[in-house]
Amino acid sequence: MQSYIDLQKIADELDFDLEDVGMLFEAFLESAYEMLALMQKALEEGDMESLYRAAHALKGSAANLKLEVVENMAKEIELDVRANKKSDYSIRYVHLKSQIEALGTL
């Protein structure tokens, strides 16, 4: 799991000030938890289209903040759902959720 995020590095890469990146990071976490709730509901209901949409949204949000681990995990789910791959999405969801929760404790 990603155990450290350098907000200053992200600020430099995005050409934002550190305070703005901190606010964006907080907004990301709020949105990420909403997307996780949608993903969990989609998994419970077997709604692969909703799972795809939530993973896609999460991927984009993570990419905007250069959170590559979360971005890649969401992208893999998104692509596999779109390709109708058989997978244990519940396990992958748990790993993604754990990663996001770890970011929330930083």
Secondary structure by P-SEA (a helix, b strand, c coil): ccccccaaaaaaaacccaaaaaaaaaaaaaaaaaaaaaaaaaaaaccaaaaaaaaaaaaaaaaaacaaaaaaaaaaaaaaaaaccccaaaaaaaaaaaaaaaaaac
